[in-house]
Amino acid sequence: MVPERETTTRERATSGATASSRTRTRLDQPRPPRRRLLPEWDPESFGRLSERVARFLGTGRFIVWMTVVIILWVVWNVSAPSGLRFDEYPFIFLTLMLSLQASYAAPLILLAQNRQDDRDRVNLEQDRKQNERSIADTEYLTREIAALRIGLGEVATRDWIRSELQDALKELEERQNGHRPERGVFPADRSAGRDVHDR
C-alpha cells in the first residue's frame, strides 16, 4: 500500500507540473516582454530625423558650411607647424571623413524619399476617392436635372391651359350660335398676348 501511495503522489506532482506549464503557455494571456540585445527606437521619430537631415543636406547652407570646413582643414594642414598638423598632404583623413559623411547621407536621403513617396501615395489615393465621389455626385445631379426637365415638359402651364379653354369655349360658342364670337371671354384676348404675370 505504501508504494502505491508514493506513485500516486508522484503522478499528482507530475500532473501538477504539466498543468502549471500549460498555464504558462495560455493563449488568452499576453507573453512577457523578451529581452532584446539591440536597442529599440521609434521608426516614426527616426524617419522624421532622417527627413530633417535630408532637407538640411539639400540646402545651400550645407554646401557653404561644407566648403568652409574643407578650406579650413586644408589651410590648417598645409600652413600650420608640422607638430600641429593632424592630416598631411594627401589628406587621407579628410577623404575618410567625406566618405563617411556620404555613406550616411545617401541612406538618409533614400529613407526621406521613401517616406515622401508613401505620403504621396496616400494623398493620391485620397484624391482618387474624392474624384470618384465627385463624379458620382455629378452623375446623380445630372440624372436629377434630366428627370426634372422631363417632368417639367409634361406639366401644364397657365398659358397652355388658357389656350385650351379658349379653344374649347370658341368651339362651344360656334356650335351654339353657328358663328364665331367677336370678343373673347378672357382678358388675354384683349391684350392679344401673354399675361404679364405668367411665367
Protein Blocks (a to p, Z undefined) as FASTA:
>chain_A
ZZmmmmmmmmmmmmmmmmmmmmmmpckbccdddddfbdcddfklmmmmmmmmmmmmmpmk
lmmmmmmmmmmmmmmmmmmcfklpcbdfkommmmmmmmmmmmmmmmmmmmmmmmmmmmmm
mmmmmmmmmmmmmmmmmmmmmmmmmmmmmmmmmpccfklmmmmmmmmmmmmmmmmnopac
fbdfbfklmnopacfkbZZ
